[in-house]
C-alpha cells in the first residue's frame, strides 16, 4: 500500500499551516490500516492518552466516534452541529509515575490503567505523525508479542512489561528492571551487566521469589515467562572475582568479599503421575484409599514454587487447608482453583495415576501441560499442610492456553473456570482421533431417542474426566415466529449461567402525549425490571395510562427540544436509557404505521431580536408534538388544521382543569379528580383518524383564523424551507416542521405545558424506592428456563423461511452431571452501563432437588438431589472487587474460608451471603 506522505507540510514548520481535519483523518486511517495488515511480533505501538485522543477524534469528526452518537456529549443543537477545536500538545504525563524520566524505557505506567478509558494504543507510524503535527509526549513505546498456543495464538501489546526487583548481594541495593516477559534469560543477563557494568562471566542471577533462592537463572534462550518469573518479584545478583560460576559472594564483617558455595534450590518431591512421593508414606488425610495400592510408577519433574513440601507436613495435619499466594490480582484464579481442588471426583482423579490419559497430540489443548500443572498444584495443596503455595508454574501454563489471563489484571473467576475446565478436558481427552460426525435433525423422532444419539455423538469426540463428572445436557427448542417451524437440539453444558430475575427494579418517569390532541401531557412513573427491554416499558406505561385496546404507544427520546431517536425496537435493553434522559410516549391508533407522521418542533424569538424570520435569532423550546395525518395526499392547510388540533389543550380560556389539579397531575404522574380523557372544549374525541380529521375541520373556526408560520426541516435540522400554498405531502411520508411562536400564539396558547420534561430518574424523587428483596435459586433457574425471544443480534436462520428470524427459545434440563456448577449472573454489561447486582440469593446447602426441572423420562435410578460443597465469592464492585472461596472438607464435614494465603474455619450458617457468585454442587447418590 502506498501511504501519502504529508511531510511536505512540515518542511518549513514556521510557515506551514497544519493539515485540515479531513486530511489528518485520511492519513492516520491509512497508516493504521497499513500497520494492521502487517502484524508481526516485535512491532512497536505507543500508548496515547485517551483524553487527548478523544479530543482529536472529535476534532477530525472520526466515523468511529460520530458527533451525534448517543454515547458522546456531542449532539445536534438547534439544528447545528457542535464542532470541536484543534487539540493542543499530546500530554501523556498523567499515565506515568515518573513523567520526568529521560529514557522511555524508564517510564513506569500507573497500574490498573484501562485501555479505551485511560489510554489507546497506536502503531509507531501513527505516533510519529501525531507528534509531527502536535508535539508533546512523553513517548511510551510497547512491543507486540504473541500469546497462547498454536490453535489459540494471538497478538497483544505488552502494555505492562515485567518489573523485576534486582537485589545486589554485594550491598543489598535494590533497583527495578523493566523487561518483556518474552525476553530470554540471556537478555536479562545483558541488561543487568550493562546497568552495573559487569562482566557476564562473573555474574550469577537467582530466582529469589519470597526472598528464597528458588533456582539459578542460567543464561539461555528460555524466556522469563517460561522461567515463571512474576511481576514485582525479587531476583538476586551475585558477583564473583575469581573461581567458578557456581560460587556467589557476600560481604564479611570487615567489608571483604568472601566466596560462598551457592545452595541448590530445594527440590519438590511431587510427581506428575503418581501420588505425593512422601518419604514417610503419609497419606493426604483426604482418604488413604485414594492413593494406596495403585501400582504407581512416578515420573519426577523439576517443578518448584518456592516450597519444600517434604518438610512442611506435620504429623496429624489434615490436607487441603493450604492457601494460595496472590501473585498480583490473582485472587480470581485462587478462588476458582480452591473450588476445583476441593471437588471430590477431581481430587480422587488427580491423586491417582492419570499419566496414561494425558493427550499430548490434541491441538485443541496444551499437549497435556495444563493438566500436569493443575495436577501438581492440587497435590501440593493437599500435601503441604497449611503452608501457602505460590501457583507460578500453573499461572504460566494457563496463560499459554488462555492468553487473556496472562497479565496481572483482575478477571472473572467464572470465565477462568470455563476456560480451565475446557483446557483440562482437551488435555485429558481419551479420544486421540476425533471422528467426523454429521449433524442430523430429529426428523420427528422421540426426544429420548434423539437425545441419546446426540450424547453418544458428543462422547465419541469428547471423553474425559471433565465430561464424566461436569457435563450435562439440555434441550433447546426454537420456534420461528413466521412459519412456526420448530427446531429441537440437545446440547452439552459445563455449567448453568442463571440470570437474577426481576426483583431488581428500576423506576422510570415518562411523559405521555396524546397524538390527537385530546388532553394535556401527563408524566407517569412506572417500576420495571432493571434488565428489561423497551417492550416492558411500553406495557407498563400502557397499564398506567389506561391505554385503550385500539391504541398503541410510540416511545421517543427528546434531546435539545427535538426527537433524538424513536425507541421502536421492542427487545432493546432498558440499559440503553440513562437516568438523565427525557423519554416521552405518544398515544396513537394501533394501525398508524402506513400513515404520514407529522413531527412539530417549537421555536421562539430570542428576546430583543426583530420579527424578521432568521434561524439565527430563533431558539428551540418545549417538547415536540407528534401526530399522524390521515391517508391520502396532504396540503399545507391540512398541516395547519392538525397543528391547531394538537395545540387545543393549551388554549388559554377559563380552565376546565383547575390550576392546582393540573399542577398535581404534572408532578405526580396522575390527575386526581381530573378527567384527562375529556377535551378542553365540547368536542367528542374519536379514536379513528378519519373522524379525528373531520372534527378538526368542523371546529377550525372555533379557534379563530390564526395562521401558523411553518418551516419544513430535514432529519438533522440542517435545512429549513417555508411551507406555503401549493405544498403537498406524499402519502406515508414523514415530515418534520418548525412552528414559530410569536406574541399572538403566546396570547392564545399556554406553552408552559410543553416545558420542563421530567428526567427518567432523578435522585431524591418523591417516589418511594422499592426495597430489594431476596430471591431464591429456583426463581433464577425458572428465569433461565422460561421461553423468550432471541435478541436482535442473535437471530436464528429458519431453514423453512430461508431467512434470519427473531425466534423464541426455550431451554429444558435433560441430563444432569454429578458435579453441577451454577453461575449467578451478577455482572451486566451494555453500551452505556456496567453493573453488579448484590442481590441476596437463597440457595440450598443441603438437598437441592431438581427433579421437577429434568424433562428426560429415561433418567433411571439417578438422583437429582445435590449437596453444596464450594462457593466462589465476589466482594465489591466492578473496579476494585475481591474474590475468595468457601470449601467443605467432606471427610471432616467442616467448611473453610480460603482468602488467598489465609485459610480459616467458618460456620455453615455464615457461607450464605450476597457475595456468592459460583456455586458447586455434588449429586447425592441414591
C-alpha positions in Angstrom: 0.0 0.0 0.0 1.3 3.5 -0.8 0.9 5.9 2.0 0.6 9.5 1.1 3.4 11.5 2.6 2.4 14.7 4.3 5.9 15.6 5.3 5.8 18.4 2.8 3.7 20.3 5.3 6.5 20.2 7.8 9.4 21.3 5.6 9.0 24.8 6.8 7.2 24.4 10.1 7.2 28.0 11.0 5.4 29.0 7.8 3.3 25.9 7.1 -0.3 25.6 8.1 -1.4 22.3 9.7 -3.4 19.7 7.8 -7.1 20.0 7.6 -9.2 17.7 9.9 -10.2 15.7 6.8 -6.5 15.3 5.8 -5.5 14.2 9.2 -8.2 11.6 9.4 -7.3 10.2 6.0 -3.6 10.0 6.7 -4.0 8.4 10.1 -6.6 5.9 8.9 -4.3 4.8 6.0 -1.3 4.4 8.4 -3.4 2.4 10.8 -4.7 0.1 8.1 -1.1 -0.4 6.8 0.1 -1.4 10.3 -2.8 -3.7 10.9 -2.2 -5.5 7.6 1.4 -6.3 8.7 1.1 -7.5 12.2 4.2 -9.4 13.5 5.9 -9.9 16.8 8.2 -7.1 17.8 6.2 -4.3 16.1 6.2 -1.1 18.1 3.0 0.5 19.5 2.7 3.7 21.5 0.5 4.4 24.5 -1.5 7.6 24.0 -3.7 9.4 26.4 -7.4 8.6 25.7 -8.3 12.1 27.0 -6.2 13.7 24.3 -7.1 11.1 21.6 -10.9 11.7 22.1 -10.3 15.4 21.7 -8.5 14.7 18.4 -11.3 12.3 17.3 -13.9 14.9 17.9 -11.8 17.5 16.0 -11.4 15.4 12.9 -15.0 14.0 13.1 -13.9 10.4 13.1 -16.6 8.0 11.9 -15.9 5.6 14.8 -17.0 8.4 17.2 -19.7 10.2 15.3 -20.7 13.6 16.8 -24.3 12.5 17.0 -23.5 9.1 18.6 -25.6 8.7 21.7 -22.5 7.6 23.7 -20.9 11.1 23.4 -22.0 14.5 24.5 -21.7 16.0 21.1 -25.2 16.1 19.6 -27.2 18.4 17.3 -28.3 21.7 18.9 -30.8 24.0 17.3 -30.2 22.3 14.0 -26.4 22.9 14.1 -23.5 20.6 14.8 -21.2 21.3 17.7 -17.6 21.3 16.4 -14.5 20.7 18.5 -11.4 22.8 18.5 -8.0 21.5 17.4 -6.4 19.8 20.5 -3.2 21.1 22.0 0.1 19.2 22.6 -0.1 15.5 23.4 0.0 15.0 27.1 0.7 11.5 28.5 2.1 12.7 31.8 -0.9 11.6 33.8 -0.3 8.0 32.7 3.2 7.6 34.1 4.6 7.7 37.6 7.9 9.2 36.6 7.0 11.6 33.9 10.4 13.3 34.0 12.4 10.2 33.2 14.9 10.8 30.4 14.7 7.4 28.8 11.4 6.0 27.6 12.4 2.5 28.9 12.5 4.0 32.4 8.9 5.3 32.3 6.6 3.3 34.6 2.9 3.3 34.0 0.4 3.6 36.8 -1.0 0.2 37.5 -4.6 -0.8 36.6 -5.0 1.6 33.6 -7.8 0.6 31.3 -7.5 0.5 27.6 -10.2 2.6 25.9 -10.7 4.5 29.1 -7.3 5.8 30.2 -5.3 5.1 27.1 -5.3 3.9 23.5 -2.7 2.0 21.5 -1.5 3.4 18.2 1.1 2.0 15.7 4.5 3.5 15.6 4.0 5.4 12.3 0.7 6.9 13.6 2.5 8.1 16.7 5.3 9.7 14.7 2.8 11.5 12.5 0.8 12.8 15.5 4.0 14.0 17.2 5.0 15.8 14.0 1.6 17.6 14.0 1.1 18.2 17.7 4.4 17.7 19.5 4.3 16.7 23.2 4.7 13.4 24.9 6.3 11.6 26.7 6.7 8.7 24.3 5.7 5.4 25.8 6.6 2.6 23.4 5.5 -1.0 23.8 6.1 -4.1 21.7 3.7 -6.5 20.1 4.1 -10.0 21.5 2.3 -13.3 20.7 0.5 -15.3 23.3 -1.1 -18.7 23.5 -0.6 -22.0 21.7 -0.9 -22.6 18.0 -4.7 -23.0 17.9 -5.3 -20.1 20.2 -2.4 -17.7 19.3 -3.0 -14.0 19.1 -1.0 -10.8 19.2 -1.2 -8.4 22.2 0.7 -5.3 23.0 2.6 -5.8 26.2 1.5 -2.7 28.0 2.9 -3.7 31.3 6.4 -5.3 30.9 7.7 -7.5 33.6 9.0 -5.4 36.6 11.8 -7.3 38.5 13.3 -6.1 41.7 17.0 -6.7 41.4 18.8 -7.1 44.7 22.6 -6.8 44.6 24.1 -9.2 47.2 27.2 -7.1 47.5 25.5 -4.1 49.2 21.8 -5.1 49.3 20.9 -2.2 47.0 17.7 -2.6 45.0 16.7 -1.5 41.5 13.8 -2.1 39.2 14.3 -3.6 35.8 11.5 -3.4 33.2 11.8 -6.1 30.6 9.5 -8.0 28.4 8.3 -11.4 29.7 9.1 -12.7 26.2 12.8 -11.7 26.7 15.3 -14.5 27.1 17.4 -15.1 30.2 20.4 -14.1 28.0 18.8 -10.7 27.5 18.2 -10.4 31.3 21.9 -11.1 31.9 22.9 -8.5 29.2 20.6 -5.9 30.8 21.9 -6.4 34.3 25.5 -6.5 33.2 25.0 -3.3 31.2 23.4 -1.4 34.1 26.0 -2.5 36.6 29.0 -2.5 34.2 29.9 -6.1 35.0 31.4 -9.0 33.1 28.7 -11.6 32.3 31.1 -14.4 33.1 31.3 -13.2 36.7 27.6 -12.8 37.3 25.0 -15.2 38.6 21.3 -14.3 38.9 18.9 -16.2 41.1 15.1 -16.6 41.1 14.6 -15.0 44.6 10.9 -15.5 44.9 9.7 -14.9 48.5 13.3 -13.9 49.4 14.4 -17.6 48.9 16.8 -18.9 46.4 14.4 -21.0 44.3 16.5 -21.7 41.2 19.6 -20.4 39.4 18.7 -18.5 36.2 21.2 -19.8 33.7 21.8 -17.5 30.7 19.9 -19.3 27.9 17.2 -18.8 25.3 14.4 -19.7 27.8 12.0 -16.8 28.2 11.3 -15.1 31.5 7.7 -16.2 31.2 8.8 -19.8 30.9 11.0 -19.3 33.9 7.9 -18.5 36.0 9.1 -15.0 36.9 6.3 -12.9 38.2 5.5 -9.2 38.2 7.4 -7.3 41.0 9.2 -10.4 42.3 12.8 -10.3 43.5 15.9 -11.6 41.7 19.3 -11.8 43.3 22.5 -10.7 41.7 25.7 -12.4 42.9 29.1 -11.4 41.5 32.5 -13.2 41.7 36.0 -12.1 41.2 37.7 -15.4 40.6 36.6 -19.0 40.7 33.8 -20.9 39.0 30.3 -19.7 38.2 28.9 -21.9 41.0 30.2 -19.6 43.6 28.4 -16.5 44.8 29.8 -13.8 47.1 28.7 -11.9 50.2 30.4 -9.2 52.4 32.0 -10.2 55.7 32.1 -8.0 58.8 35.2 -6.3 57.5 33.8 -5.5 54.1 35.8 -8.1 52.2 34.1 -10.3 49.7 34.0 -14.0 50.6 33.3 -16.9 48.3 30.2 -18.8 49.2 29.0 -22.2 47.9 25.7 -21.4 46.3 23.0 -23.5 47.8 21.0 -25.6 45.3 17.3 -24.7 45.4 15.0 -27.1 47.3 13.5 -29.8 45.1 9.9 -30.7 45.1 9.1 -34.3 45.7 5.8 -34.0 43.8 5.4 -36.3 40.8 3.2 -35.8 37.7 1.8 -39.3 37.5 1.9 -40.8 41.0 0.7 -39.8 44.4 2.8 -37.4 46.6 6.2 -39.0 47.0 6.5 -38.5 50.7 9.3 -40.4 52.4 7.3 -41.3 55.5 4.5 -42.8 53.5 2.0 -40.3 54.9 -1.3 -40.0 53.0 -3.0 -36.8 52.4 -5.7 -37.2 55.0 -8.5 -36.9 52.5 -8.8 -40.7 52.3 -5.9 -43.1 52.3 -7.8 -45.4 50.0 -7.3 -42.8 47.2 -3.6 -43.3 46.9 -2.9 -46.8 48.1 -2.5 -49.9 46.1 -2.3 -48.0 42.7 0.9 -49.6 41.5 2.3 -46.1 40.6 5.3 -45.5 38.6 6.1 -41.8 39.3 7.9 -39.6 36.9 9.9 -36.9 38.6 9.8 -33.3 37.3 11.5 -30.1 38.2 8.6 -28.0 39.4 9.3 -25.6 42.1 7.1 -22.9 43.6 9.4 -22.0 46.4 8.2 -24.5 48.9 9.9 -27.6 50.3 6.9 -29.9 50.6 8.8 -32.7 52.3 9.4 -30.6 55.4 6.1 -28.7 55.7 3.8 -31.5 56.5 3.4 -32.0 60.3 2.3 -35.3 61.7 -1.5 -35.5 62.1 -2.2 -32.4 59.9 -5.1 -32.5 57.5 -4.5 -32.0 53.8 -6.5 -29.5 51.7 -6.0 -26.5 54.1 -3.2 -24.7 52.2 -3.8 -21.2 50.8 -2.6 -19.8 47.5 -0.4 -16.8 47.4 -1.7 -13.8 45.4 0.7 -13.2 42.5 -0.8 -9.8 41.7 -4.6 -9.5 41.2 -4.8 -13.3 41.1 -7.5 -13.7 43.8 -10.0 -14.6 41.0 -7.7 -17.5 40.0 -7.1 -18.6 43.6 -10.9 -18.7 44.3 -11.6 -20.9 41.3 -8.7 -23.2 42.0 -9.7 -23.8 45.6 -13.2 -24.8 44.4 -11.9 -27.2 41.9 -9.2 -28.9 44.1 -12.0 -29.5 46.7 -14.2 -31.2 44.1 -14.2 -34.8 45.3 -14.1 -36.6 41.9 -11.4 -34.4 40.6 -9.4 -34.7 43.8 -9.6 -38.5 43.6 -8.6 -38.5 39.9 -5.6 -36.2 40.2 -4.2 -38.0 43.3 -4.1 -41.2 41.3 -2.1 -42.1 38.2 -3.6 -40.2 35.3 -0.4 -40.3 33.1 -1.9 -42.6 30.6 -4.9 -40.3 29.9 -2.7 -37.3 29.1 -3.4 -36.4 25.5 -0.2 -34.9 24.0 -1.4 -34.9 20.4 -4.6 -32.8 20.9 -4.1 -29.5 19.0 -7.0 -28.0 21.0 -5.2 -28.5 24.3 -1.8 -27.6 25.7 -0.3 -31.1 24.9 -1.0 -32.2 28.5 1.0 -29.4 30.1 -2.1 -27.7 31.7 -3.4 -30.9 33.1 0.1 -31.7 34.6 0.4 -28.3 36.1 -3.0 -28.5 37.6 -2.4 -32.0 39.0 0.9 -30.9 40.5 -0.7 -27.9 42.1 -3.5 -30.0 43.5 -1.1 -32.4 45.0 0.9 -29.6 46.6 -2.3 -28.1 48.1 -3.2 -31.5 49.6 0.4 -32.3 50.8 1.7 -29.1 52.3 -0.3 -28.8 55.5 -1.1 -25.2 55.9 1.9 -23.7 54.1 0.6 -21.3 51.3 1.6 -22.3 47.8 2.6 -19.9 45.0 0.9 -21.1 41.8 3.5 -19.6 39.5 4.0 -22.6 37.2 0.3 -23.2 36.9 -0.4 -19.5 36.0 2.2 -19.7 33.2 0.6 -22.7 31.7 -2.9 -21.2 32.0 -1.7 -18.0 30.3 -0.4 -20.1 27.3 -3.8 -21.8 26.9 -5.9 -18.7 27.5 -3.8 -15.6 26.8 -6.4 -13.2 28.2 -5.3 -14.4 31.7 -1.6 -13.7 31.0 -1.4 -10.3 32.7 -1.9 -9.1 36.2 -5.3 -7.5 35.8 -8.4 -8.6 37.7 -10.6 -11.1 35.8 -13.8 -13.1 36.3 -13.5 -16.3 38.3 -16.4 -17.9 36.3 -14.7 -17.1 33.0 -11.5 -18.6 34.2 -13.4 -21.7 35.4 -14.9 -22.1 31.9 -11.5 -21.9 30.2 -9.8 -24.1 32.8 -12.4 -26.9 32.6 -12.2 -26.8 28.8 -8.4 -26.9 28.8 -8.3 -29.8 31.3 -10.8 -31.7 29.2 -8.8 -31.2 26.0 -5.5 -32.2 27.8 -7.2 -35.3 29.2 -9.4 -36.3 26.3 -9.3 -40.0 25.8 -10.2 -39.6 22.2 -7.0 -39.3 20.3 -8.5 -39.1 16.8 -11.9 -37.3 16.7 -14.3 -38.9 14.2 -16.3 -36.8 11.8 -20.0 -37.0 12.7 -22.6 -35.4 10.6 -25.2 -33.3 12.5 -28.7 -34.7 11.9 -32.1 -33.4 12.7 -34.6 -35.1 14.9 -37.0 -35.8 11.9 -39.9 -36.4 14.2 -38.1 -39.0 16.4 -38.9 -39.2 20.1 -36.9 -36.8 22.3 -35.4 -39.8 24.3 -34.1 -41.4 21.2 -32.7 -38.2 19.6 -31.1 -37.0 22.9 -29.4 -40.3 23.4 -28.0 -40.2 19.9 -26.7 -36.6 20.4 -25.0 -37.6 23.7 -23.3 -40.6 22.1 -22.1 -38.4 19.2 -20.7 -35.9 21.8 -19.0 -38.7 23.7 -17.5 -40.1 20.5 -15.4 -36.9 20.2 -15.2 -35.8 23.9 -14.4 -38.3 26.6 -12.5 -37.2 29.7 -12.9 -37.0 33.5 -14.3 -33.5 32.9 -17.1 -34.8 30.6 -17.7 -37.7 33.0 -18.4 -35.6 36.1 -19.0 -32.0 35.0 -21.0 -32.1 31.8 -24.8 -32.4 31.4 -27.2 -32.0 28.5 -30.1 -29.6 27.9 -32.8 -29.5 25.3 -33.1 -26.3 23.2 -36.3 -25.6 21.3 -36.5 -22.8 18.7 -39.8 -21.7 17.1 -40.0 -19.5 14.0 -42.4 -16.6 14.6 -43.5 -16.6 10.9 -43.8 -20.1 9.7 -43.9 -21.8 13.2 -41.1 -24.1 12.2 -39.9 -26.0 15.4 -36.2 -26.9 15.7 -35.1 -29.1 18.6 -31.4 -29.7 19.6 -29.7 -31.5 22.5 -26.5 -29.8 23.5 -24.0 -30.4 26.3 -23.3 -27.9 29.1 -20.5 -27.5 31.6 -22.3 -25.1 33.9 -25.6 -23.3 34.3 -25.4 -19.5 33.9 -28.5 -18.3 35.7 -29.9 -14.7 35.5 -31.1 -13.0 38.6 -34.8 -12.4 38.0 -36.5 -9.1 38.0 -37.0 -8.4 41.7 -34.2 -5.9 41.0 -36.2 -3.0 39.6 -35.8 0.5 38.2 -38.2 3.4 38.3 -38.7 5.4 35.2 -40.7 8.6 34.5 -42.1 9.0 31.0 -44.4 11.8 29.8 -47.3 10.6 27.7 -48.7 12.9 25.0 -51.9 12.4 23.0 -51.3 12.0 19.3 -54.7 13.5 18.6 -54.6 16.5 20.9 -57.3 15.1 23.3 -55.7 16.2 26.5 -52.6 17.6 28.3 -49.5 15.6 28.5 -49.1 13.7 31.8 -45.9 12.2 33.3 -46.2 8.6 34.6 -43.7 6.8 36.9 -43.5 3.1 36.4 -41.4 0.3 38.0 -39.7 -2.1 35.7 -37.2 -4.9 35.7 -33.7 -3.4 35.7 -32.7 -5.7 32.9 -36.0 -5.4 31.0 -36.5 -4.1 27.4 -38.4 -1.4 25.7 -41.4 -3.7 25.4 -41.6 -3.9 29.2 -41.6 -0.1 29.4 -44.3 0.2 26.8 -46.5 -2.4 28.6 -46.1 -0.8 32.0 -47.0 2.7 30.5 -50.0 1.2 28.7 -51.3 0.0 32.1 -50.5 3.2 33.9 -52.2 5.5 31.4 -55.2 3.1 30.8 -54.4 2.7 27.1 -57.3 1.5 25.1 -57.3 -1.7 23.1 -57.3 0.1 19.8 -54.3 2.3 20.8 -50.6 1.9 20.9 -47.6 3.9 22.3 -44.7 5.3 20.3 -41.6 5.9 22.6 -39.0 8.5 21.8 -36.1 10.3 23.4 -36.2 14.1 23.5 -32.9 15.9 23.4 -32.5 19.7 23.0 -36.2 20.0 22.2 -36.1 17.6 19.3 -36.8 13.9 18.8 -33.4 12.4 19.1 -34.4 8.8 18.4 -37.5 6.7 18.4 -37.4 3.6 20.6 -39.1 1.3 18.2 -37.1 -2.0 18.8 -39.1 -3.8 21.4 -36.3 -6.0 22.7 -33.6 -3.3 23.0 -32.4 -3.3 26.7 -33.6 -0.6 29.1 -30.0 0.0 30.0 -29.8 2.0 26.7 -31.8 4.6 28.5 -29.8 6.7 31.0 -31.3 8.3 34.1 -30.7 11.8 32.9 -32.5 11.4 29.6 -36.0 12.7 28.8 -38.3 10.0 27.4 -41.8 10.6 26.0 -44.6 8.4 24.6 -47.2 9.3 22.0 -50.7 7.7 22.0 -51.8 6.7 18.5 -54.3 4.4 17.0 -52.9 0.9 16.5 -53.0 1.0 12.7 -50.9 4.1 12.1 -47.7 2.6 10.6 -48.6 3.4 7.0 -49.7 7.0 7.7 -47.9 10.2 7.5 -46.1 11.1 10.7 -46.0 14.8 11.5 -43.4 16.0 14.0 -43.9 19.5 15.3 -40.9 21.4 16.8 -41.4 24.7 18.6 -39.3 27.8 18.0 -39.5 31.1 19.8 -38.0 34.5 19.0 -34.9 35.4 21.0 -35.5 38.4 23.2 -34.5 41.6 21.6 -34.5 40.3 18.0 -36.6 41.6 15.2 -39.8 39.9 13.8 -37.8 39.1 10.7 -37.6 35.3 10.3 -34.0 34.3 10.7 -32.8 30.9 12.0 -30.0 32.6 13.9 -32.4 34.6 16.2 -34.7 31.7 17.0 -34.2 29.1 19.7 -36.0 25.8 20.2 -38.1 25.2 23.3 -40.6 22.8 24.7 -41.3 19.2 23.9 -42.1 18.3 20.2 -45.6 17.1 19.4 -46.1 14.1 17.1 -49.4 13.2 15.3 -50.5 11.2 12.3 -52.2 12.6 9.2 -55.0 10.6 7.5 -54.5 8.6 4.3 -54.0 10.4 1.0 -52.0 13.5 0.0 -51.8 16.3 2.5 -51.5 20.0 1.9 -50.3 23.0 3.9 -53.9 23.6 5.1 -54.1 20.0 6.4 -51.0 20.6 8.4 -52.4 23.9 9.8 -55.6 22.1 11.0 -53.6 19.2 12.5 -51.4 21.6 14.5 -54.4 23.5 15.8 -55.9 20.3 17.0 -52.7 19.3 18.7 -52.5 22.7 20.5 -56.1 22.7 21.5 -55.5 21.5 25.1 -53.2 24.5 25.6 -55.9 27.1 24.8 -56.0 29.9 27.3 -59.6 30.1 28.5 -61.2 29.8 31.9 -59.9 26.5 32.7 -61.9 23.4 32.7 -58.8 22.0 34.5 -58.3 23.7 37.9 -54.7 25.1 38.1 -53.9 23.2 41.3 -55.2 19.9 39.8 -53.1 20.4 36.6 -50.0 21.0 38.7 -50.7 18.0 40.7 -51.0 15.9 37.7 -47.8 17.2 36.2 -45.8 16.5 39.4 -47.1 13.1 40.4 -48.0 11.5 37.2 -51.7 11.2 38.0 -54.6 13.6 37.9 -56.7 13.1 40.9 -60.2 14.3 40.2 -59.3 15.4 36.7 -60.8 13.7 33.6 -57.7 13.7 31.4 -59.6 12.0 28.5 -62.1 14.9 28.3 -61.1 17.6 25.8 -60.8 21.3 26.7 -63.8 22.2 24.6 -67.0 20.3 24.0 -65.9 18.1 21.1 -66.2 14.3 21.4 -62.8 12.5 20.8 -62.7 9.7 18.3 -60.1 7.0 18.1 -60.3 6.7 14.3 -58.1 9.1 12.4 -60.7 9.9 9.8 -63.2 11.1 12.4 -60.4 12.9 14.1 -59.6 14.9 11.0 -63.3 15.6 10.4 -63.6 17.0 13.9 -60.6 19.3 13.3 -62.1 20.7 10.1 -65.5 21.3 11.8 -64.0 23.1 14.7 -61.4 25.0 12.8 -63.4 28.3 13.1 -63.7 28.0 16.9 -60.0 28.9 17.3 -60.2 31.9 15.0 -58.4 32.1 11.7 -54.9 32.1 13.2 -52.3 31.1 10.7 -49.0 29.5 11.9 -45.7 30.2 10.2 -44.3 26.8 9.4 -41.0 25.6 8.0 -40.0 22.2 6.9 -36.7 20.9 8.1 -34.7 17.7 7.5 -33.8 14.8 9.8 -30.7 16.6 11.2 -32.3 20.0 11.4 -29.8 21.5 9.0 -32.2 22.7 6.2 -35.1 25.0 6.6 -37.7 25.9 3.9 -41.1 27.7 4.4 -44.3 25.8 3.9 -46.8 27.8 1.8 -49.6 27.4 -0.7 -49.1 24.5 -3.1 -47.2 22.4 -0.6 -48.0 18.7 -0.9 -47.0 15.7 1.2 -47.0 12.3 -0.4 -48.8 9.5 1.5 -46.7 7.6 4.0 -44.0 10.3 4.1 -42.7 11.5 7.5 -42.4 15.3 7.8 -40.7 17.5 10.5 -41.9 21.1 10.8 -40.7 24.1 12.8 -43.5 26.1 14.4 -42.6 29.7 15.1 -44.3 31.2 18.2 -45.0 35.0 18.2 -46.9 37.1 20.6 -50.3 36.1 19.2 -49.5 32.4 19.7 -48.4 33.0 23.2 -51.6 35.0 23.9 -53.8 32.2 22.6 -51.9 29.2 23.9 -50.2 28.4 27.2 -46.9 26.7 26.1 -45.8 26.1 29.7 -47.3 22.6 29.5 -44.7 21.7 26.9 -41.8 22.8 29.1 -39.8 21.1 31.9 -40.0 17.4 30.8 -39.0 15.3 33.8 -35.9 13.2 33.7 -36.2 9.4 33.6 -35.0 9.2 37.1 -33.9 12.0 39.5 -32.1 11.4 42.8 -34.4 12.5 45.6 -37.5 11.9 43.5 -40.6 11.7 45.7 -41.4 8.2 44.7 -40.5 5.6 47.4 -37.7 3.4 46.4 -38.7 -0.3 46.1 -36.8 -2.3 48.6 -34.6 -5.0 47.1 -35.9 -8.4 48.2 -34.0 -11.7 48.3 -34.7 -14.2 45.6 -34.4 -18.0 45.5 -32.1 -20.1 43.4 -35.2 -21.8 42.0 -36.6 -18.5 40.7 -33.2 -17.9 39.0 -33.4 -21.4 37.4 -37.0 -20.7 36.2 -35.9 -17.4 34.7 -33.2 -19.3 32.8 -35.7 -22.0 31.5 -38.5 -19.6 30.5 -39.4 -19.1 26.9 -38.0 -15.8 25.5 -37.3 -14.2 22.1 -33.7 -14.2 20.8 -32.0 -10.8 20.8 -31.8 -8.7 17.6 -28.1 -9.6 17.4 -28.7 -13.3 17.8 -31.2 -14.1 15.0 -31.8 -17.7 14.0 -31.7 -18.8 10.4 -35.0 -20.6 9.7 -34.5 -23.4 7.3 -38.1 -23.2 6.2 -38.3 -19.4 5.6 -34.7 -19.2 4.4 -34.4 -16.0 6.4 -32.9 -14.9 9.8 -35.8 -14.7 12.3 -36.1 -13.5 15.8 -37.3 -16.9 17.0 -38.4 -17.8 20.5 -36.1 -20.0 22.5 -37.0 -22.5 25.3 -34.4 -24.4 27.3 -35.0 -27.5 29.4 -32.7 -29.6 31.5 -32.4 -33.1 30.1 -29.3 -34.8 31.7 -27.7 -33.5 34.9 -24.0 -34.1 35.8 -22.5 -35.4 39.0 -20.9 -32.1 39.7 -23.3 -29.2 39.0 -21.7 -25.7 38.6 -24.2 -22.8 38.9 -23.1 -19.4 37.9 -25.2 -16.4 39.2 -25.0 -13.7 36.5 -24.3 -10.7 38.8 -22.5 -8.7 36.2 -24.2 -6.9 33.4 -22.6 -5.0 30.5 -24.1 -2.8 27.9 -23.1 0.1 25.7 -23.6 2.6 28.5 -23.7 0.7 31.7 -21.6 -1.7 33.7 -23.3 -3.0 36.7 -23.0 -5.6 39.5 -26.1 -7.0 41.3 -25.6 -7.6 45.0 -29.0 -9.3 45.4 -29.1 -11.9 48.0 -29.9 -15.3 46.5 -31.3 -18.0 48.8 -29.6 -21.2 47.7 -29.9 -24.6 49.5 -26.8 -26.0 51.1 -28.4 -29.4 51.5 -31.0 -31.4 49.4 -31.2 -29.2 46.3 -33.9 -31.2 44.5 -34.0 -30.5 40.7 -36.3 -33.5 39.8 -39.2 -31.4 38.6 -36.9 -29.5 36.2 -35.4 -32.5 34.4 -37.5 -33.4 31.4 -35.9 -36.7 30.5 -38.1 -39.7 31.4 -35.2 -42.0 30.9 -33.1 -40.8 33.9 -33.1 -44.2 35.5 -32.2 -44.6 39.2 -30.0 -41.5 39.2 -30.8 -39.0 41.9 -31.4 -35.3 41.1 -30.7 -34.2 44.6 -27.5 -32.2 45.3 -25.3 -31.0 48.2 -23.3 -27.8 48.2 -19.5 -28.2 48.7 -17.9 -25.0 47.4 -18.6 -21.3 46.6 -16.6 -18.8 44.7 -17.4 -15.3 46.2 -17.0 -11.8 44.8 -17.0 -8.8 47.0 -17.1 -5.1 46.0 -17.9 -3.6 42.6 -16.6 -3.9 39.1 -13.3 -2.0 39.5 -12.0 -2.9 42.9 -13.6 -6.3 43.7 -12.0 -9.2 45.5 -12.6 -13.0 45.2 -12.4 -15.7 47.9 -13.8 -19.2 48.3 -15.7 -21.3 50.8 -15.0 -25.0 50.5 -16.1 -28.0 52.5 -13.7 -30.8 53.6 -16.2 -33.7 53.1 -14.3 -36.1 55.4 -14.4 -33.6 58.3 -17.9 -32.2 57.4 -16.4 -28.7 58.0 -16.4 -25.5 56.0 -13.3 -23.3 55.5 -12.8 -19.8 54.1 -10.0 -19.6 51.5 -8.9 -16.0 51.1 -5.7 -16.2 49.1 -3.0 -17.3 51.6 -5.3 -17.1 54.6 -7.4 -20.1 55.5 -9.8 -20.1 58.4 -12.8 -22.3 59.6 -16.3 -20.9 59.1 -19.7 -22.0 60.3 -22.1 -23.3 57.7 -24.6 -20.6 58.6 -22.1 -18.0 57.5 -21.5 -19.2 54.0 -24.8 -17.9 52.5 -24.1 -14.2 51.6 -24.9 -11.8 48.8 -21.3 -12.3 47.6 -22.0 -15.9 46.4 -21.1 -15.9 42.7 -20.4 -19.5 41.6 -22.0 -22.5 43.4 -20.6 -26.0 43.3 -23.0 -28.9 44.0 -22.3 -32.7 44.1 -25.0 -35.3 43.3 -26.3 -37.3 46.3 -26.0 -40.9 45.3 -29.3 -42.7 45.5 
